[in-house]
Amino acid sequence: MFNEQLAIDAMRIIGVEAITKAKSGHPGIVLGAAPILHTLITRHLRVNPRDTKWFDRDRFILSAGHGSALLYSAYHMMGFEISMDDIKNLRQAGSKTPGHPEVNLAEGVDATTGPLGQGIGMSVGMAIAEEFLRKKFNTEDMNVIDHYTYVICGDGDLQEGITQEAMSIAGHLGLGKLIILYDSNDIQLDGRVDLTYSDNTKMKYEALNWQYLKVEDGTDINAIDKAIIEAKKETTKPTIIEVKTVIGYKAPGAGTSSVHGKPFSKEDLEVIKKAYNWTYPEFTVPQEVYDFYQGCAKDLGIKKHMEWNKLLSDYQKKYADLYTKLSIAASDSFEIPELKTYKLGESLSTRVAGGKALAELSEYIDCMIGGSADLSCSCMVKGADGDFTKDNRLGRNIYFGVREHAMGAIANGMVLHAGIKAFVGGFFVFSDYMKPALRMASIMSIGTVFAFSHDTIAVGEDGPTHQPIEQAFAIRTIPNMILFRPADPNETVYAFELAFKFNKIPSTILMTRQNIDVLEGTSYDGVSKGGYIISEAKGEMDGILLATGSEVSLALKAQKELEQQGKFVRVVSMPSTNLFDMQSAKYREEVLPKGVKTLAIEMGTSLGWYKYADEVLGIDKFGISAPLKEIVPMYGFTVENVVKRYLEIKK
């Protein structure tokens, strides 16, 4: 009979050898949590190392992403495309094995993790996706969707604010196929957990409608296995299993913070190997360990995948229409329609236009899910077909409540799961609460759509706490993020069409609270290029008014006033600086030729606009509480001031 302790120790030693070689990493979790991961992958986790995108696989998130060496070691031995050379190149430039797991690098990684709490938030999104798709596509005789979402987290994960939000909504929604394995070792980087944390874990999570289980000895794989089996029996609540472990188990400094984030010296590594009776050469895994892990992967995952393929074939024959819809969802090949637009003479806020665009898209994309942070009636971002609840798994609107931190991560998790187009909304100023999730979506190259209303000081009476100033510039600077700030209802429609076409780029769409007249000259092609000429100079061009969002209307009015003074200017609408910067140099020069005096106009920070303009009419201080009709003129956004500022530019 195979000695599983040898396999666990192989996982440990290979992981810490890689960390010592890299002279960087977190060895404590590798030694302490290996039995948890071992139990999961050998007795429960249904994945196929030969096809890591199998749609009905179990999802696994290492929320404690600093323990990446543990994950890479396990996946290498299971037969994923992570070689021993990849293990040796841990944390090195160009490797598949970065310091924290990245979904687009190492095979089998279901989510990029590292910022604590984000992994738990994304796991909730994955569990929501599984519940929805299971209800939508399963039939009485065929369960083509039926899998679990597993998480390994640490003490730090559970201290993050995002985690409380995510676990609260997971308990409220009764996500019974979400199981968190909590590596509870009582240590964090600065010392013992009790220096900062004295929550009663059992009472806390039971109060949040979770099942709580505990394993007293984190080296007892049978006890861990029994707990996971018990977790699976509870179908109406998610489960957290607290597993008591020793950080840096059997290493010098075990049980202290000294082993959390500091690689072992070669001398300490030799002491560790002796403690584990490990006599194999460096970076050597016994063949029987490979055979065991790959045999488990075959029995748990590969065979199940083959059975699923047979089931899917039968499903296709019996339920052809459902099969076609499932195939479209699984491959993210939804057809994005051309949406209804508005006519000249109409006037409405772009938040209303955005809400209508989402509603229309939802008619075409039947796996489109989203919602707002207690603001659906204000920002108009809401899903279709009723509310997703314990009793209605087909509802496509999620009431996230006042949980912006978790909302963004949950949306990312739904997209990562695949089969779902996810969107979320709120007031733009509170994108600050969601910034980590926006950034993670960009790092992971996934098409989450973030839609925010109340985009400027035009929020009015709510005052500076609710009036964005620096937020648009901050999000424009996120690599691989497309920010749209549409000028009118039609540019808003085009922005939503484009955002849902971007499968590997997240989008942020900003919308107004106030009504905006439908403008002449807007175009889908122009919005797709990020910036375009919305109104050409009516005579020899003297200069350019460059604007975005609601300020484009102001620029068009100023253009007419300047014409009366014999100054002919071009008006450029720039709904997305990100897309504009992707265009050819020739196109950018055609729209904004060098040497032509240009005034940029935006009700936000002037920072960033000098890249395109000589001068900027912006706002570099906080707003105030005042009615819309008063506050906008107070900050200089009038035709008279635009004309004045333009004429003051010397060329």
C-alpha positions in Angstrom: 0.0 0.0 0.0 1.4 3.4 -1.0 2.7 5.6 1.8 0.8 8.9 1.3 3.2 10.6 3.8 5.9 10.3 1.2 3.8 12.2 -1.3 3.0 15.0 1.1 6.6 15.3 2.0 7.6 15.5 -1.6 5.1 18.3 -2.1 6.7 20.1 0.8 10.3 19.6 0.0 10.1 20.5 -3.7 8.2 23.6 -2.8 10.7 24.8 -0.2 13.7 23.8 -2.4 12.3 26.1 -5.1 11.9 29.0 -2.6 15.4 28.5 -1.3 16.8 28.5 -4.9 14.8 31.6 -5.7 16.0 33.3 -2.5 12.4 34.5 -2.2 9.1 33.2 -1.2 6.9 32.0 1.6 7.9 28.5 2.8 5.8 28.4 6.0 2.5 27.6 4.2 4.2 25.0 2.0 5.3 23.0 5.0 2.1 23.6 7.1 -0.7 23.3 4.5 0.6 20.5 2.3 -1.6 17.9 3.9 -4.7 20.1 3.2 -3.9 20.4 -0.5 -2.8 16.7 -0.7 -6.2 15.6 0.7 -8.1 17.8 -1.7 -6.3 16.8 -4.8 -6.2 13.0 -4.0 -9.7 12.5 -2.7 -12.0 15.2 -4.0 -10.7 17.6 -6.7 -12.1 16.7 -10.1 -9.7 18.3 -12.7 -8.1 17.0 -15.8 -4.4 18.0 -16.1 -4.6 17.1 -19.9 -7.5 19.5 -20.4 -7.4 22.3 -17.8 -10.4 24.1 -19.3 -12.9 21.2 -19.0 -16.1 23.1 -18.4 -17.5 20.9 -15.6 -14.3 20.6 -13.6 -14.1 21.6 -10.0 -12.7 25.1 -9.5 -9.9 25.6 -7.0 -8.6 28.9 -5.8 -5.5 29.3 -3.6 -6.6 32.5 -2.1 -3.5 32.5 0.1 -1.6 33.2 -3.2 1.7 33.6 -1.4 1.7 29.8 -1.1 2.2 29.5 -4.9 5.2 27.1 -4.5 2.9 24.6 -2.8 0.4 24.8 -5.7 3.1 24.5 -8.4 4.7 21.5 -6.7 1.4 19.7 -6.4 0.3 20.5 -10.0 3.7 19.4 -11.3 3.3 16.0 -9.7 -0.3 15.6 -10.9 0.8 16.0 -14.5 -0.1 19.5 -15.4 2.2 21.3 -17.8 4.5 22.6 -15.1 7.9 21.0 -15.5 10.6 20.6 -12.9 12.5 23.3 -14.7 9.5 25.6 -14.2 9.6 24.7 -10.5 13.3 25.6 -10.4 12.5 28.9 -12.0 10.1 30.0 -9.3 9.7 33.8 -9.2 12.1 34.3 -12.1 11.4 36.5 -15.1 9.5 34.8 -17.9 8.7 31.7 -15.9 5.3 30.0 -15.6 5.7 30.0 -11.8 5.5 33.6 -10.6 5.5 34.7 -7.0 1.7 34.5 -6.9 -0.4 32.2 -9.1 -1.5 33.9 -12.4 -4.4 32.5 -14.4 -2.7 33.1 -17.8 0.7 31.5 -16.9 0.6 28.3 -15.0 -1.7 25.4 -16.2 -4.6 24.7 -14.0 -4.6 28.0 -12.1 -8.3 29.1 -12.0 -7.7 32.6 -10.7 -4.9 35.0 -10.2 -4.4 35.5 -6.4 -2.2 37.4 -4.0 -4.1 40.4 -2.7 -5.7 38.7 0.3 -9.4 38.3 0.1 -9.7 38.6 -3.6 -9.6 34.9 -4.0 -12.4 34.3 -1.6 -14.4 37.0 -3.4 -13.8 35.4 -6.8 -14.7 32.0 -5.4 -18.2 33.3 -4.5 -18.6 34.4 -8.1 -17.6 31.0 -9.3 -20.1 29.4 -7.0 -22.9 31.7 -8.2 -22.0 30.8 -11.8 -22.2 27.1 -11.1 -25.6 27.4 -9.4 -27.0 29.5 -12.3 -25.6 27.3 -15.0 -26.7 24.1 -13.2 -30.2 25.3 -12.9 -30.3 26.6 -16.5 -28.8 23.6 -18.3 -29.4 20.5 -16.2 -32.4 18.3 -17.0 -34.2 15.8 -14.8 -32.1 13.0 -16.4 -28.8 14.7 -17.2 -26.6 16.8 -14.9 -24.1 18.4 -17.3 -23.2 21.0 -14.7 -22.3 19.7 -11.3 -19.1 20.7 -9.6 -17.7 22.3 -6.5 -15.6 25.5 -5.8 -12.8 24.9 -3.3 -10.6 27.5 -1.6 -7.6 27.4 0.6 -7.2 30.5 2.6 -5.2 31.7 5.6 -5.6 33.9 8.6 -4.8 37.0 6.6 -7.5 36.3 4.1 -10.2 36.2 6.8 -9.1 39.6 8.2 -9.7 41.5 5.0 -12.8 43.6 4.7 -13.6 42.2 1.3 -13.8 38.7 2.8 -16.5 39.7 5.3 -18.6 41.1 2.4 -18.0 38.1 0.2 -18.8 35.5 2.9 -21.8 37.5 4.0 -23.4 37.4 0.6 -22.4 33.8 0.0 -24.2 32.8 3.2 -27.2 34.9 2.3 -27.4 33.2 -1.1 -26.9 29.7 0.3 -24.0 28.7 -2.0 -23.8 25.1 -0.8 -21.2 24.0 -3.3 -18.6 26.5 -2.0 -16.1 25.0 0.4 -13.3 27.0 2.1 -10.4 25.2 3.7 -8.9 27.5 6.3 -5.2 27.0 7.0 -5.4 28.1 10.6 -1.9 28.4 12.0 -2.3 31.4 14.4 0.6 33.2 12.7 0.9 36.1 10.3 3.8 38.2 9.1 4.0 40.6 12.1 3.6 37.8 14.7 0.9 35.9 16.4 -2.7 36.3 15.1 -3.9 37.1 18.6 -2.0 40.4 18.5 -4.6 41.7 16.1 -7.5 39.2 15.9 -9.7 37.6 18.5 -12.9 36.9 16.6 -14.7 33.6 17.4 -14.4 32.0 14.0 -17.1 29.4 14.6 -19.7 31.9 15.9 -18.8 34.5 13.3 -19.3 32.4 10.2 -22.3 30.5 11.6 -23.8 33.9 12.1 -23.1 34.6 8.4 -25.1 31.4 7.5 -22.1 29.2 6.9 -21.6 25.7 8.1 -18.5 25.6 10.3 -16.3 22.5 10.7 -13.0 22.0 12.5 -10.1 19.7 12.1 -7.9 19.8 15.2 -4.8 18.2 13.6 -3.8 19.6 10.2 -1.5 16.6 9.6 -4.4 14.1 9.8 -5.5 13.7 6.2 -8.3 11.3 7.1 -9.8 13.9 9.4 -9.5 16.5 6.6 -11.1 14.1 4.2 -14.0 13.4 6.6 -14.6 17.2 7.0 -14.8 17.7 3.2 -17.2 14.8 2.9 -19.3 16.4 5.7 -19.1 19.7 3.9 -20.5 18.2 0.7 -23.6 16.9 2.6 -24.7 20.4 3.5 -26.4 21.7 0.3 -28.0 24.8 1.6 -25.0 26.6 3.1 -21.4 27.2 2.1 -18.9 25.5 4.4 -15.7 26.8 6.1 -13.4 24.1 7.5 -10.9 25.4 10.0 -7.8 23.2 9.9 -5.3 23.7 12.7 -1.8 23.6 11.3 1.7 24.6 12.3 3.3 27.1 10.0 6.7 25.9 8.8 6.0 22.4 10.2 9.2 20.7 11.4 11.4 23.6 10.3 13.7 25.8 12.4 11.4 28.5 13.7 8.2 26.4 13.1 5.1 28.0 14.6 6.5 31.5 14.5 6.3 34.4 12.0 10.0 33.9 11.1 9.0 31.2 8.6 6.2 33.1 7.0 7.8 35.1 4.2 11.6 34.4 4.4 13.3 31.6 2.4 15.2 29.0 4.3 19.0 29.0 4.0 20.6 26.0 2.5 21.7 25.0 6.0 18.1 25.2 7.3 16.9 23.3 4.3 19.2 20.4 5.2 17.8 20.4 8.8 14.3 20.3 7.3 15.2 17.4 5.1 16.6 15.4 8.0 13.4 16.1 10.0 11.4 14.6 7.2 13.9 11.8 6.6 14.2 13.1 3.0 17.3 11.5 1.4 16.6 12.2 -2.3 18.7 14.5 -4.4 17.7 18.1 -4.9 14.5 18.6 -6.9 13.8 14.8 -7.1 10.4 13.3 -6.8 10.2 9.5 -6.4 8.5 7.8 -9.3 5.9 6.2 -7.0 4.8 9.7 -5.9 4.3 10.7 -9.5 2.4 7.5 -10.1 0.2 8.1 -7.1 -0.7 11.7 -7.8 -1.3 11.1 -11.5 -3.3 8.0 -10.7 -5.5 10.1 -8.4 -5.9 12.7 -11.1 -6.9 10.0 -13.5 -9.4 8.4 -11.2 -10.9 11.7 -9.9 -10.7 13.9 -13.0 -9.7 12.3 -16.3 -12.2 9.4 -16.0 -14.9 11.8 -14.9 -14.1 14.0 -17.8 -14.4 11.0 -20.2 -17.8 10.1 -18.6 -18.9 13.7 -18.9 -18.0 13.8 -22.6 -20.2 10.8 -23.1 -23.0 12.4 -21.1 -22.6 15.6 -23.2 -22.8 13.6 -26.4 -26.1 12.1 -25.2 -27.3 15.5 -24.0 -26.6 16.9 -27.5 -28.7 14.3 -29.1 -31.6 14.6 -26.7 -31.5 18.3 -25.9 -30.1 19.9 -29.1 -31.3 23.5 -28.3 -29.9 23.4 -24.8 -26.6 21.9 -26.0 -26.2 24.7 -28.5 -26.8 27.4 -25.9 -24.4 25.7 -23.5 -21.7 25.5 -26.2 -22.1 29.2 -26.9 -21.9 30.0 -23.2 -18.9 27.7 -22.5 -16.9 29.2 -25.5 -18.0 32.8 -24.7 -19.1 33.1 -28.3 -22.3 35.1 -27.6 -23.4 37.3 -30.5 -23.4 40.9 -29.5 -26.3 42.7 -31.3 -26.5 46.2 -32.8 -28.4 48.0 -30.1 -31.2 50.6 -30.5 -30.0 54.2 -30.7 -31.6 57.5 -30.1 -32.8 60.4 -32.4 -31.8 64.0 -32.4 -34.1 66.0 -30.2 -34.2 63.3 -27.5 -32.7 64.0 -24.1 -32.0 61.5 -21.3 -29.2 60.8 -18.9 -26.6 58.3 -20.0 -27.3 56.2 -17.0 -30.8 55.7 -18.3 -29.4 54.9 -21.8 -26.9 52.5 -20.2 -29.7 50.7 -18.3 -31.7 50.3 -21.4 -28.6 49.0 -23.3 -28.1 46.4 -20.6 -31.7 45.3 -20.7 -31.5 44.9 -24.5 -28.3 43.0 -24.3 -29.8 40.7 -21.7 -32.5 39.7 -24.2 -29.8 38.4 -26.5 -27.3 37.1 -24.0 -29.2 34.6 -21.8 -26.2 34.0 -19.5 -25.6 37.6 -18.7 -25.7 38.3 -14.9 -25.1 41.5 -13.0 -26.3 44.0 -10.4 -25.5 47.0 -8.3 -24.2 47.8 -4.8 -27.7 48.9 -3.5 -28.0 51.4 -6.3 -29.8 49.7 -9.1 -32.6 52.2 -9.0 -30.2 55.1 -9.2 -27.4 53.9 -11.5 -29.8 51.8 -13.6 -27.5 48.8 -13.6 -29.6 45.8 -13.1 -29.9 42.2 -14.3 -32.9 40.6 -16.0 -35.3 37.7 -15.2 -35.8 38.6 -11.5 -33.4 38.3 -8.6 -30.8 35.5 -8.0 -31.8 34.1 -4.7 -31.8 30.7 -2.8 -35.1 30.0 -4.3 -34.6 31.4 -7.8 -31.3 30.3 -9.3 -32.3 31.6 -12.7 -32.6 35.2 -11.6 -30.0 37.3 -13.4 -30.0 40.3 -11.1 -27.9 40.2 -8.0 -28.6 42.5 -5.2 -25.1 42.9 -3.9 -26.0 45.3 -1.1 -23.5 47.8 0.1 -20.6 45.5 -0.7 -18.6 47.2 -3.4 -15.3 45.5 -2.4 -16.7 42.0 -2.9 -19.0 42.9 -5.8 -16.1 43.5 -8.2 -14.3 40.3 -7.2 -17.5 38.3 -7.4 -18.1 39.6 -11.0 -14.5 38.6 -11.9 -15.2 35.1 -10.4 -18.3 34.7 -12.6 -16.3 35.6 -15.7 -13.4 33.4 -14.8 -15.7 30.5 -14.3 -16.8 30.8 -17.9 -20.3 30.6 -19.3 -21.2 34.0 -17.9 -21.1 37.6 -19.0 -20.9 39.6 -15.8 -21.4 43.3 -15.1 -21.7 45.4 -12.0 -22.6 49.0 -11.2 -22.5 51.7 -8.6 -21.6 55.4 -8.1 -18.3 56.2 -9.8 -16.7 57.8 -6.7 -17.0 54.4 -5.0 -15.0 52.7 -7.7 -12.3 53.5 -5.1 -13.7 50.6 -3.1 -13.5 48.3 -6.1 -10.1 49.4 -7.5 -8.3 46.1 -6.5 -11.0 44.1 -8.4 -10.7 46.4 -11.5 -6.9 45.9 -11.4 -7.2 42.2 -11.0 -9.6 41.9 -14.0 -7.0 43.8 -16.1 -4.2 41.5 -14.9 -6.2 38.4 -15.7 -7.4 39.7 -19.1 -11.0 39.0 -18.5 -14.0 40.9 -19.9 -15.8 42.0 -16.8 -17.9 45.2 -17.3 -17.9 47.8 -14.6 -20.6 50.5 -15.2 -20.7 53.6 -13.0 -23.1 56.5 -12.9 -22.8 60.0 -11.3 -19.6 60.6 -13.1 -18.7 64.2 -12.2 -19.4 67.1 -9.9 -22.7 67.2 -11.6 -23.8 64.9 -8.8 -24.6 68.2 -7.2 -25.9 68.4 -3.7 -24.3 65.2 -2.4 -21.0 67.1 -2.3 -17.4 66.3 -2.5 -17.6 62.8 -0.9 -19.8 61.7 -3.9 -18.2 63.8 -6.7 -15.4 62.1 -8.6 -12.4 64.2 -9.4 -9.3 61.9 -9.8 -11.1 58.6 -10.3 -11.3 58.6 -14.1 -7.6 59.4 -14.5 -6.7 56.6 -12.0 -8.7 54.0 -13.9 -7.4 55.2 -17.3 -3.9 54.4 -16.1 -4.6 50.7 -15.3 -2.9 48.7 -18.1 -5.3 46.6 -20.1 -8.4 48.5 -18.9 -10.7 50.3 -21.3 -12.5 53.3 -19.8 -15.4 54.8 -21.7 -16.8 58.2 -20.8 -19.5 58.6 -23.5 -20.7 62.0 -24.6 -24.4 61.2 -25.1 -27.0 58.4 -25.1 -25.8 57.0 -28.4 -22.1 56.9 -27.5 -23.3 55.1 -24.3 -25.0 52.5 -26.4 -21.9 52.0 -28.5 -19.7 51.8 -25.4 -21.8 48.9 -24.0 -21.8 47.1 -27.4 -18.0 47.3 -27.4 -17.5 46.4 -23.8 -19.4 43.1 -24.2 -17.4 42.3 -27.3 -14.1 42.5 -25.4 -13.6 39.0 -24.0 -10.1 39.6 -22.8 -10.2 43.2 -21.7 -12.3 44.6 -18.9 -14.2 47.8 -19.4 -15.3 50.7 -17.2 -18.2 52.8 -18.5 -19.0 56.1 -16.9 -22.5 57.6 -17.1 -24.2 60.8 -16.1 -26.8 61.6 -13.6 -28.1 64.5 -15.6 -29.9 64.5 -18.9 -27.8 64.9 -22.1 -29.1 65.9 -25.5 -28.6 63.4 -28.3 -25.7 64.8 -30.4 -25.2 65.0 -34.1 -22.1 63.3 -35.4 -21.6 60.4 -32.9 -20.7 57.1 -34.4 -19.9 53.5 -33.4 -16.7 53.6 -35.5 -15.6 56.7 -33.7 -16.2 55.3 -30.3 -14.4 52.1 -31.2 -11.4 54.2 -32.0 -11.6 56.0 -28.7 -11.5 59.5 -30.2 -12.8 61.1 -33.4 -13.9 64.3 -35.0 -17.5 64.8 -34.0 -17.8 68.3 -35.6 -15.3 69.6 -38.1 -14.2 73.3 -38.2 -16.5 75.2 -40.6 -13.6 77.2 -42.0 -9.8 77.2 -41.9 -9.0 75.4 -38.6 -7.7 77.6 -35.9 -7.6 75.0 -33.2 -9.3 72.1 -31.5 -11.7 71.6 -28.5 -11.1 68.2 -27.1 -13.7 66.9 -24.7 -15.1 63.7 -23.2 -18.4 62.8 -21.6 -21.0 65.5 -21.0 -18.5 68.2 -21.7 -18.6 67.3 -25.5 -22.0 69.1 -25.5 -20.3 72.1 -24.0 -17.5 72.0 -26.5 -20.0 72.0 -29.4 -21.8 75.1 -28.0 -18.4 76.8 -27.6 -17.5 75.9 -31.2 -20.6 77.9 -32.4 -19.7 80.9 -30.2 -16.1 80.9 -31.5 -17.5 80.8 -35.1 -19.3 84.1 -34.3 -15.9 85.5 -33.4 -14.3 84.3 -36.6 -12.4 81.4 -35.0 -13.1 78.0 -36.5 -12.4 75.1 -34.3 -12.7 71.3 -34.6 -14.5 69.4 -31.8 -13.1 66.0 -31.0 -15.0 63.6 -28.8 -12.8 61.3 -26.9 -14.9 58.7 -25.1 -11.8 56.5 -24.4 -8.2 57.6 -24.2 -7.2 54.0 -23.8 -8.7 53.0 -27.2 -7.4 56.2 -28.9 -3.9 55.4 -27.8 -4.1 52.0 -29.4 -4.8 53.5 -32.9 -2.1 54.1 -35.5 0.0 57.2 -35.3 -1.5 58.2 -38.6 -5.0 58.1 -37.3 -4.1 59.9 -34.1 -2.3 62.6 -36.1 -5.4 63.0 -38.3 -7.6 63.6 -35.3 -5.2 65.7 -33.2 -2.6 67.1 -35.5 0.6 68.3 -33.8 1.2 72.0 -33.6 -2.5 72.9 -33.6 -3.6 74.7 -30.4 -5.9 72.4 -28.4 -7.9 72.9 -25.2 -9.0 69.7 -23.4 -12.2 69.8 -21.3 -13.2 67.4 -18.6 -14.9 67.8 -15.2 -12.1 66.0 -13.4 -8.4 66.2 -12.8 -6.4 67.9 -15.5 -3.6 65.3 -15.0 -3.2 63.2 -18.2 -4.8 65.6 -20.7 -1.7 67.5 -21.3 -0.6 64.5 -23.4 -3.1 65.6 -26.0 -3.6 69.4 -25.4 -1.8 72.7 -24.7 -4.2 73.6 -22.0 -6.8 71.9 -19.9 -10.1 73.1 -18.4 -10.4 70.6 -15.6 -10.9 70.4 -11.8 -7.9 70.0 -9.5 -9.7 70.4 -6.2 -12.6 68.7 -4.5 -16.2 69.6 -5.3 -18.8 71.2 -3.0 -22.4 70.6 -2.1 -24.5 72.7 -4.5 -27.3 72.2 -7.0 -26.3 71.1 -10.5 -27.2 74.4 -12.1 -25.0 76.2 -9.7 -22.0 73.9 -9.3 -21.1 73.4 -12.9 -20.8 77.2 -13.7 -18.9 77.7 -10.4 -16.1 75.4 -11.7 -15.9 77.2 -15.0 -17.8 74.8 -17.3 -19.6 77.5 -19.3 -19.5 78.4 -22.9 -18.0 81.8 -22.0 -15.2 80.3 -20.0 -14.4 77.7 -22.6 -14.1 80.4 -25.2 -12.0 82.5 -22.9 -9.6 79.7 -22.0 -9.3 78.7 -25.7 -8.5 82.3 -26.8 -5.9 82.6 -24.1 -3.8 79.8 -25.6 -0.8 81.3 -27.3 0.8 79.4 -30.3 
